[in-house]
């Protein structure tokens, strides 16, 4: 009969063996996630592209991922077609030439633009047979409860 002092047997560790580590080290994962978060926070403002206009706020918002031409009307009445200045009379011909046969256009204008200018742009696009999609900003619902 044999006696084992160290609790030996078929399932126990051998003397001097370190065994396997059964825990996952998450430190490198956390480091990578934090670095990616910092990079995203630093570059997020760069993703907003185009001309700066202050669009009016409305209650409803419909999200569309279509790549359509954008006609921008600035505060002082300048008209741009995707960041390139354009003439209102050339929009009907310029859009199909640059963007193909698509029949929809985004119109983005500053909220302080003179209505007549915006109405003329929309009328010109409708006369060209385009579907006009007006770009707006969603209204901030958190400010509703506050009194001004």
Buried (B, 14 or more C-beta within 10 A) or exposed (E): EEEEEEEEEEEEEEEEEEEEEEEEEEEEEEEEEEEEEEEEEEEEEEEEEEBEBEBBEEEEEEEEEEEBBBBBBBBEBEBBBBEEEBEBEEBBEBBBEEBEEBEBBBBBBBEEBBEEBBEBBBEBBEEBEBEBBEBBEEBEEEEEEEEE
